[in-house]
Amino acid sequence: MGLLERKARQKRFLRQEILDAASDLFVNEGFEHVSMRRIAERIEYSPTTIYLYFRDKAELLDQICHETFMRLVHHLNRILEQPGDPLERLKRGLMAYIQFGLENPQHYRVVFMMPHPEGFDRLKYLQPDSPGIQAFDFLRRCVFDCISAGKFRSADVELVAQTLWCGIHGVTSLLIAHQLFPWVDRDQLLRSTVDTIVAGVAA
């Protein structure tokens, strides 16, 4: 590995370390109570270093949301490309969404569970080309394929997609927020949840 490549890798690592620290602090201490200095203390760098990568807290929050959505989109698109029964592909996608949230709990909290501060531009994530809508489009596409194959009794793609999202977000949020609850075997619970909500809209 050359010197330039090594420096570029170090910069990527530090940038991700900043995002991870900010995500954790935003969730546990509240966005309004976290300063750039506090983030710098967490990763044991000077605040000046943080400002080399991010303009302010708002940009940090925006990047956490953007990059979390992009990773989720990449994750889901690989499933969409897989051949086979559309209902089983949908179930794999729903499971992948839940697993993504459980494997990235702090980022999931920031994007989907934490109240965003006043002035944060939520509408940008509702634009057709935004990564947030791209992630939801995966669900729409899978639902459309199931309807086309006669798997669902409703032809309302948006209603079915939003119903399914409510179900998987619910179990993801509960498992993240209530880790001390005496849950049954996790894999069994997740499969039961996915099978149940899908059965609720199936033909």
DRENDO-1510 file (C-alpha; in Angstrom, 1 decimal, always signed):
<recs>
REC; n; res; u; v; w
REC; 1; MET; +0.0; +0.0; +0.0 .
REC; 2; GLY; +1.4; +3.4; -1.1 .
REC; 3; LEU; +1.7; +6.5; +1.1 .
REC; 4; LEU; -1.2; +8.3; -0.6 .
REC; 5; GLU; -3.4; +5.3; -0.4 .
REC; 6; ARG; -2.6; +4.8; +3.3 .
REC; 7; LYS; -3.4; +8.5; +4.0 .
REC; 8; ALA; -6.7; +8.2; +2.1 .
REC; 9; ARG; -7.6; +5.1; +4.1 .
REC; 10; GLN; -6.8; +6.9; +7.4 .
REC; 11; LYS; -9.0; +9.8; +6.4 .
REC; 12; ARG; -11.9; +7.5; +5.6 .
REC; 13; PHE; -11.4; +5.7; +8.9 .
REC; 14; LEU; -11.3; +9.0; +10.9 .
REC; 15; ARG; -14.3; +10.4; +9.1 .
REC; 16; GLN; -16.3; +7.2; +9.9 .
REC; 17; GLU; -15.1; +7.4; +13.5 .
REC; 18; ILE; -16.4; +10.9; +13.8 .
REC; 19; LEU; -19.8; +9.9; +12.4 .
REC; 20; ASP; -20.1; +6.9; +14.7 .
REC; 21; ALA; -19.2; +9.0; +17.7 .
REC; 22; ALA; -21.6; +11.8; +16.8 .
REC; 23; SER; -24.4; +9.2; +16.2 .
REC; 24; ASP; -23.8; +7.7; +19.6 .
REC; 25; LEU; -23.7; +11.1; +21.4 .
REC; 26; PHE; -26.8; +12.4; +19.6 .
REC; 27; VAL; -28.8; +9.4; +20.8 .
REC; 28; ASN; -27.6; +9.3; +24.3 .
REC; 29; GLU; -27.1; +12.9; +25.2 .
REC; 30; GLY; -29.5; +14.7; +22.7 .
REC; 31; PHE; -28.6; +16.6; +19.6 .
REC; 32; GLU; -29.0; +20.0; +21.3 .
REC; 33; HIS; -26.6; +19.0; +24.1 .
REC; 34; VAL; -23.8; +17.8; +22.0 .
REC; 35; SER; -21.0; +20.1; +20.8 .
REC; 36; MET; -18.3; +19.6; +18.2 .
REC; 37; ARG; -15.9; +19.8; +21.1 .
REC; 38; ARG; -17.7; +16.9; +22.9 .
REC; 39; ILE; -17.5; +14.8; +19.7 .
REC; 40; ALA; -13.8; +15.6; +19.5 .
REC; 41; GLU; -13.3; +14.5; +23.1 .
REC; 42; ARG; -15.0; +11.2; +22.4 .
REC; 43; ILE; -12.5; +10.3; +19.7 .
REC; 44; GLU; -9.6; +12.0; +21.4 .
REC; 45; TYR; -8.9; +14.5; +18.7 .
REC; 46; SER; -9.0; +18.3; +18.7 .
REC; 47; PRO; -12.1; +20.1; +17.6 .
REC; 48; THR; -10.1; +21.6; +14.7 .
REC; 49; THR; -9.7; +18.1; +13.3 .
REC; 50; ILE; -13.5; +17.6; +13.3 .
REC; 51; TYR; -14.0; +20.9; +11.4 .
REC; 52; LEU; -11.7; +19.6; +8.6 .
REC; 53; TYR; -14.4; +17.0; +7.8 .
REC; 54; PHE; -17.7; +18.6; +8.8 .
REC; 55; ARG; -18.9; +22.2; +8.9 .
REC; 56; ASP; -21.1; +21.8; +12.0 .
REC; 57; LYS; -23.5; +19.5; +13.9 .
REC; 58; ALA; -26.2; +19.9; +11.3 .
REC; 59; GLU; -23.9; +18.6; +8.5 .
REC; 60; LEU; -22.9; +15.7; +10.7 .
REC; 61; LEU; -26.5; +14.8; +11.3 .
REC; 62; ASP; -27.3; +15.1; +7.6 .
REC; 63; GLN; -24.3; +12.9; +6.6 .
REC; 64; ILE; -25.3; +10.2; +9.2 .
REC; 65; CYS; -28.8; +10.1; +7.7 .
REC; 66; HIS; -27.6; +10.1; +4.1 .
REC; 67; GLU; -25.0; +7.5; +4.5 .
REC; 68; THR; -27.2; +5.2; +6.6 .
REC; 69; PHE; -29.9; +5.3; +3.9 .
REC; 70; MET; -27.3; +4.7; +1.2 .
REC; 71; ARG; -26.0; +1.6; +3.0 .
REC; 72; LEU; -29.5; +0.3; +3.4 .
REC; 73; VAL; -30.3; +0.9; -0.3 .
REC; 74; HIS; -27.2; -1.0; -1.3 .
REC; 75; HIS; -28.2; -3.8; +1.0 .
REC; 76; LEU; -31.7; -4.0; -0.3 .
REC; 77; ASN; -30.8; -3.7; -4.0 .
REC; 78; ARG; -28.7; -6.8; -3.8 .
REC; 79; ILE; -31.9; -8.7; -2.7 .
REC; 80; LEU; -34.0; -7.1; -5.5 .
REC; 81; GLU; -31.6; -8.5; -8.1 .
REC; 82; GLN; -32.1; -12.0; -6.9 .
REC; 83; PRO; -34.5; -14.2; -9.0 .
REC; 84; GLY; -37.2; -16.4; -7.6 .
REC; 85; ASP; -40.6; -16.1; -6.0 .
REC; 86; PRO; -41.6; -12.4; -5.4 .
REC; 87; LEU; -43.1; -13.2; -2.0 .
REC; 88; GLU; -40.0; -14.9; -0.7 .
REC; 89; ARG; -37.9; -12.1; -2.1 .
REC; 90; LEU; -40.1; -9.6; -0.2 .
REC; 91; LYS; -39.7; -11.6; +3.0 .
REC; 92; ARG; -35.9; -11.6; +2.6 .
REC; 93; GLY; -36.0; -7.9; +2.1 .
REC; 94; LEU; -38.0; -7.3; +5.3 .
REC; 95; MET; -35.6; -9.5; +7.2 .
REC; 96; ALA; -32.6; -7.7; +5.8 .
REC; 97; TYR; -34.1; -4.3; +6.8 .
REC; 98; ILE; -34.6; -5.5; +10.4 .
REC; 99; GLN; -31.1; -7.1; +10.5 .
REC; 100; PHE; -29.6; -3.8; +9.2 .
REC; 101; GLY; -31.2; -1.9; +12.0 .
REC; 102; LEU; -30.1; -4.3; +14.7 .
REC; 103; GLU; -26.6; -4.4; +13.4 .
REC; 104; ASN; -26.4; -0.6; +13.3 .
REC; 105; PRO; -28.6; +0.4; +16.3 .
REC; 106; GLN; -27.2; +3.9; +16.9 .
REC; 107; HIS; -27.5; +4.9; +13.3 .
REC; 108; TYR; -31.0; +3.5; +13.1 .
REC; 109; ARG; -31.9; +5.4; +16.2 .
REC; 110; VAL; -30.6; +8.7; +14.7 .
REC; 111; VAL; -32.4; +8.2; +11.3 .
REC; 112; PHE; -35.7; +6.6; +12.4 .
REC; 113; MET; -36.2; +7.0; +16.1 .
REC; 114; MET; -34.6; +10.3; +17.3 .
REC; 115; PRO; -36.5; +13.5; +17.1 .
REC; 116; HIS; -34.6; +15.7; +14.6 .
REC; 117; PRO; -33.8; +19.3; +15.7 .
REC; 118; GLU; -35.8; +22.3; +14.5 .
REC; 119; GLY; -34.5; +23.5; +11.1 .
REC; 120; PHE; -33.3; +20.1; +10.0 .
REC; 121; ASP; -34.4; +19.6; +6.4 .
REC; 122; ARG; -36.5; +16.5; +6.6 .
REC; 123; LEU; -38.1; +17.2; +3.2 .
REC; 124; LYS; -34.9; +16.5; +1.3 .
REC; 125; TYR; -35.3; +12.8; +2.3 .
REC; 126; LEU; -38.7; +12.7; +0.7 .
REC; 127; GLN; -37.5; +13.8; -2.7 .
REC; 128; PRO; -37.9; +11.1; -5.4 .
REC; 129; ASP; -34.1; +10.8; -5.9 .
REC; 130; SER; -33.2; +10.8; -2.2 .
REC; 131; PRO; -31.7; +7.7; -0.6 .
REC; 132; GLY; -34.6; +7.6; +1.8 .
REC; 133; ILE; -37.2; +7.3; -0.9 .
REC; 134; GLN; -34.9; +4.9; -2.8 .
REC; 135; ALA; -34.9; +2.6; +0.2 .
REC; 136; PHE; -38.7; +2.7; +0.4 .
REC; 137; ASP; -38.9; +2.1; -3.3 .
REC; 138; PHE; -37.4; -1.3; -2.7 .
REC; 139; LEU; -40.5; -2.1; -0.7 .
REC; 140; ARG; -42.8; -0.6; -3.3 .
REC; 141; ARG; -41.2; -2.7; -6.0 .
REC; 142; CYS; -41.5; -5.9; -4.1 .
REC; 143; VAL; -45.1; -5.2; -3.2 .
REC; 144; PHE; -45.9; -4.4; -6.9 .
REC; 145; ASP; -44.3; -7.7; -8.0 .
REC; 146; CYS; -46.3; -9.6; -5.4 .
REC; 147; ILE; -49.6; -7.9; -6.5 .
REC; 148; SER; -48.7; -8.7; -10.2 .
REC; 149; ALA; -48.2; -12.3; -9.3 .
REC; 150; GLY; -51.5; -12.5; -7.5 .
REC; 151; LYS; -49.9; -12.9; -4.1 .
REC; 152; PHE; -51.7; -10.0; -2.4 .
REC; 153; ARG; -55.4; -9.3; -2.1 .
REC; 154; SER; -55.0; -5.6; -2.2 .
REC; 155; ALA; -53.9; -3.7; -5.3 .
REC; 156; ASP; -52.9; -0.6; -3.4 .
REC; 157; VAL; -49.1; -0.7; -3.5 .
REC; 158; GLU; -48.7; +2.3; -1.2 .
REC; 159; LEU; -51.0; +1.1; +1.5 .
REC; 160; VAL; -49.5; -2.4; +1.5 .
REC; 161; ALA; -45.9; -1.0; +1.5 .
REC; 162; GLN; -46.5; +1.4; +4.3 .
REC; 163; THR; -48.3; -1.3; +6.3 .
REC; 164; LEU; -45.3; -3.6; +6.0 .
REC; 165; TRP; -42.9; -0.9; +6.9 .
REC; 166; CYS; -44.9; -0.1; +10.1 .
REC; 167; GLY; -44.6; -3.7; +11.1 .
REC; 168; ILE; -40.8; -4.1; +10.5 .
REC; 169; HIS; -40.0; -0.7; +12.0 .
REC; 170; GLY; -42.0; -1.7; +15.1 .
REC; 171; VAL; -40.1; -4.8; +15.8 .
REC; 172; THR; -36.7; -3.2; +14.9 .
REC; 173; SER; -37.3; -0.3; +17.3 .
REC; 174; LEU; -38.5; -2.5; +20.1 .
REC; 175; LEU; -35.5; -4.8; +19.9 .
REC; 176; ILE; -33.2; -1.8; +19.9 .
REC; 177; ALA; -34.9; +0.2; +22.6 .
REC; 178; HIS; -35.8; -2.7; +25.0 .
REC; 179; GLN; -32.8; -5.0; +25.0 .
REC; 180; LEU; -33.4; -6.1; +28.6 .
REC; 181; PHE; -36.9; -7.5; +27.9 .
REC; 182; PRO; -37.0; -11.3; +28.0 .
REC; 183; TRP; -37.4; -11.8; +24.3 .
REC; 184; VAL; -37.8; -15.3; +22.8 .
REC; 185; ASP; -35.2; -16.5; +20.4 .
REC; 186; ARG; -34.4; -13.6; +18.1 .
REC; 187; ASP; -34.4; -15.4; +14.8 .
REC; 188; GLN; -37.7; -17.1; +15.6 .
REC; 189; LEU; -39.2; -13.8; +16.6 .
REC; 190; LEU; -38.1; -12.0; +13.5 .
REC; 191; ARG; -39.4; -14.8; +11.2 .
REC; 192; SER; -42.7; -15.0; +13.0 .
REC; 193; THR; -43.1; -11.2; +12.7 .
REC; 194; VAL; -42.3; -11.1; +9.0 .
REC; 195; ASP; -44.5; -14.1; +8.3 .
REC; 196; THR; -47.4; -12.6; +10.3 .
REC; 197; ILE; -47.4; -9.2; +8.7 .
REC; 198; VAL; -47.0; -10.6; +5.2 .
REC; 199; ALA; -49.8; -13.1; +5.8 .
REC; 200; GLY; -52.0; -10.2; +6.8 .
REC; 201; VAL; -51.9; -8.7; +3.3 .
REC; 202; ALA; -51.5; -11.9; +1.4 .
REC; 203; ALA; -54.3; -13.3; -0.9 .
</recs>
